[in-house]
Amino acid sequence: MPDETPEHRLKRLYMRSMRRGIKEMDIILMRYADVRLAGMDGAALENYELLLEENDQDLYQWVSGQSAPPERYKAMISDISAVACGG
């Protein structure tokens, strides 16, 4: 959204993080957003926004290690897993 303020973008991404299709991903992504979202640069926010467009079942399998994430998300998924486990 070209006219979106940085504050609005963060709020929108936070809301998208906590209103997913499955409760497990709500919890995981809400915690991640709490910890990391405000500190992300533009490129990381763009990648996170693309990640939020992915299917919840795929995301859960990536975060839980049941399947490998696409290369573009590998570092972020690793960080999400670490944050979700309290690390």
Backbone as CSV, one residue per row, in Angstrom:
resi,resn,N_x,N_y,N_z,CA_x,CA_y,CA_z,C_x,C_y,C_z
1,MET,0.834,-1.167,0.000,0.000,0.000,0.000,0.882,1.235,0.000
2,PRO,0.953,1.945,-1.109,1.916,3.037,-1.265,1.740,4.206,-0.294
3,ASP,0.518,4.548,0.107,0.292,5.685,0.996,0.180,5.294,2.463
4,GLU,0.492,4.067,2.770,0.362,3.563,4.126,1.504,4.078,5.005
5,THR,1.167,4.572,6.176,2.203,5.010,7.109,2.891,3.787,7.717
6,PRO,4.125,3.960,8.172,4.810,2.829,8.813,4.039,2.285,10.018
7,GLU,3.432,3.162,10.792,2.663,2.728,11.961,1.466,1.886,11.545
8,HIS,0.778,2.316,10.495,-0.387,1.573,10.013,0.031,0.208,9.471
9,ARG,1.148,0.179,8.779,1.635,-1.098,8.235,1.930,-2.084,9.359
10,LEU,2.596,-1.613,10.408,2.895,-2.491,11.534,1.614,-2.999,12.192
11,LYS,0.638,-2.130,12.383,-0.638,-2.554,12.970,-1.338,-3.584,12.089
12,ARG,-1.326,-3.321,10.770,-1.983,-4.242,9.838,-1.306,-5.606,9.864
13,LEU,0.021,-5.636,9.838,0.750,-6.902,9.866,0.567,-7.618,11.206
14,TYR,0.501,-6.857,12.293,0.255,-7.474,13.595,-1.122,-8.138,13.613
15,MET,-2.125,-7.451,13.100,-3.480,-8.017,13.067,-3.521,-9.270,12.190
16,ARG,-2.834,-9.237,11.057,-2.786,-10.411,10.183,-2.050,-11.568,10.855
17,SER,-1.116,-11.253,11.734,-0.372,-12.287,12.447,-1.248,-13.024,13.446
18,MET,-2.182,-12.307,14.052,-2.983,-12.931,15.110,-4.351,-13.402,14.652
19,ARG,-4.700,-13.175,13.410,-5.995,-13.635,12.886,-5.766,-14.545,11.692
20,ARG,-5.272,-15.715,11.991,-4.942,-16.704,10.980,-6.090,-17.695,10.836
21,GLY,-5.853,-18.780,10.160,-6.883,-19.798,9.993,-6.891,-20.836,11.098
22,ILE,-5.711,-21.094,11.683,-5.650,-22.082,12.761,-5.040,-21.431,14.010
23,LYS,-5.533,-21.826,15.152,-5.161,-21.212,16.426,-3.663,-21.308,16.711
24,GLU,-3.060,-22.426,16.360,-1.631,-22.597,16.605,-0.813,-21.505,15.920
25,MET,-1.180,-21.193,14.681,-0.447,-20.155,13.959,-0.766,-18.774,14.512
26,ASP,-1.989,-18.565,15.002,-2.313,-17.298,15.684,-1.322,-17.067,16.825
27,ILE,-1.156,-18.080,17.653,-0.299,-17.968,18.831,1.160,-17.773,18.432
28,ILE,1.644,-18.581,17.516,3.044,-18.516,17.091,3.353,-17.172,16.449
29,LEU,2.529,-16.746,15.493,2.823,-15.510,14.766,2.545,-14.269,15.606
30,MET,1.588,-14.329,16.515,1.334,-13.192,17.392,2.546,-12.976,18.313
31,ARG,3.077,-14.061,18.845,4.268,-13.941,19.695,5.450,-13.396,18.894
32,TYR,5.625,-13.904,17.688,6.711,-13.427,16.833,6.544,-11.943,16.526
33,ALA,5.330,-11.536,16.174,5.063,-10.127,15.874,5.353,-9.252,17.090
34,ASP,4.979,-9.707,18.272,5.254,-8.959,19.504,6.750,-8.719,19.686
35,VAL,7.526,-9.737,19.399,8.964,-9.687,19.659,9.747,-8.995,18.538
36,ARG,9.384,-9.239,17.286,10.239,-8.825,16.172,9.700,-7.726,15.245
37,LEU,8.396,-7.599,15.124,7.815,-6.768,14.071,8.325,-5.326,14.079
38,ALA,8.321,-4.667,15.222,8.709,-3.252,15.296,10.168,-3.021,14.900
39,GLY,11.016,-4.027,15.043,12.433,-3.877,14.724,12.817,-4.257,13.300
40,MET,11.847,-4.687,12.501,12.148,-5.125,11.134,12.373,-3.938,10.199
41,ASP,13.335,-4.107,9.282,13.527,-3.104,8.247,12.542,-3.355,7.106
42,GLY,12.570,-2.503,6.098,11.620,-2.603,4.991,11.654,-3.936,4.271
43,ALA,12.846,-4.468,4.026,12.960,-5.749,3.317,12.393,-6.893,4.152
44,ALA,12.662,-6.876,5.442,12.137,-7.930,6.317,10.617,-7.833,6.428
45,LEU,10.094,-6.613,6.505,8.637,-6.445,6.550,7.988,-6.961,5.271
46,GLU,8.623,-6.697,4.144,8.099,-7.178,2.858,8.083,-8.709,2.830
47,ASN,9.161,-9.320,3.290,9.238,-10.772,3.320,8.204,-11.349,4.286
48,TYR,8.031,-10.706,5.438,7.042,-11.166,6.414,5.627,-11.042,5.844
49,GLU,5.379,-9.962,5.145,4.057,-9.783,4.538,3.780,-10.878,3.505
50,LEU,4.778,-11.242,2.721,4.631,-12.346,1.768,4.413,-13.667,2.497
51,LEU,5.137,-13.857,3.597,4.974,-15.068,4.391,3.547,-15.201,4.916
52,LEU,2.949,-14.084,5.312,1.593,-14.112,5.850,0.555,-14.509,4.798
53,GLU,0.918,-14.444,3.536,0.009,-14.860,2.473,0.024,-16.373,2.260
54,GLU,0.978,-17.054,2.882,1.098,-18.503,2.730,-0.003,-19.215,3.521
55,ASN,-0.271,-20.432,3.130,-1.271,-21.284,3.773,-0.828,-21.652,5.186
56,ASP,-1.759,-21.589,6.137,-1.436,-21.903,7.532,-0.889,-23.311,7.726
57,GLN,-1.430,-24.281,7.024,-0.936,-25.651,7.176,0.520,-25.745,6.733
58,ASP,0.868,-25.060,5.641,2.260,-25.040,5.197,3.137,-24.336,6.227
59,LEU,2.681,-23.175,6.689,3.447,-22.434,7.692,3.708,-23.280,8.937
60,TYR,2.677,-23.961,9.407,2.837,-24.778,10.610,3.848,-25.895,10.382
61,GLN,3.799,-26.526,9.225,4.769,-27.592,8.930,6.183,-27.037,8.852
62,TRP,6.349,-25.852,8.297,7.677,-25.240,8.220,8.195,-24.893,9.610
63,VAL,7.349,-24.229,10.409,7.757,-23.783,11.741,8.040,-24.965,12.655
64,SER,7.262,-26.023,12.535,7.434,-27.194,13.393,8.521,-28.142,12.888
65,GLY,9.083,-27.866,11.718,10.155,-28.708,11.184,9.679,-29.949,10.472
66,GLN,8.380,-30.060,10.214,7.838,-31.222,9.518,8.177,-31.208,8.036
67,SER,8.398,-30.012,7.480,8.845,-29.904,6.090,9.710,-28.658,5.960
68,ALA,10.531,-28.643,4.936,11.452,-27.526,4.729,10.726,-26.349,4.082
69,PRO,10.991,-25.140,4.578,10.372,-23.963,3.963,11.072,-23.604,2.654
70,PRO,10.408,-22.827,1.816,11.086,-22.316,0.629,12.309,-21.487,1.048
71,GLU,13.303,-21.458,0.213,14.556,-20.765,0.520,14.343,-19.319,0.967
72,ARG,13.422,-18.609,0.326,13.217,-17.181,0.632,12.753,-16.966,2.070
73,TYR,12.137,-17.992,2.699,11.625,-17.869,4.058,12.467,-18.589,5.105
74,LYS,13.512,-19.270,4.674,14.264,-20.155,5.571,14.758,-19.449,6.839
75,ALA,15.398,-18.303,6.709,15.932,-17.600,7.875,14.806,-17.099,8.778
76,MET,13.747,-16.580,8.187,12.637,-16.059,8.977,11.911,-17.189,9.704
77,ILE,11.713,-18.314,9.030,11.051,-19.450,9.672,11.895,-19.953,10.845
78,SER,13.200,-19.979,10.675,14.093,-20.385,11.761,13.946,-19.436,12.950
79,ASP,13.864,-18.144,12.674,13.701,-17.152,13.733,12.323,-17.288,14.394
80,ILE,11.290,-17.514,13.594,9.947,-17.707,14.149,9.938,-18.920,15.064
81,SER,10.568,-20.007,14.641,10.639,-21.213,15.476,11.359,-20.930,16.785
82,ALA,12.458,-20.187,16.706,13.221,-19.860,17.921,12.385,-19.014,18.877
83,VAL,11.694,-18.024,18.351,10.861,-17.158,19.190,9.695,-17.959,19.780
84,ALA,9.099,-18.822,18.981,7.955,-19.624,19.435,8.358,-20.567,20.568
85,CYS,9.621,-20.991,20.567,10.096,-21.914,21.604,10.727,-21.161,22.780
86,GLY,10.609,-19.841,22.751,11.133,-19.042,23.860,12.598,-18.701,23.766
87,GLY,13.170,-18.939,22.570,14.593,-18.643,22.426,14.806,-17.417,21.737
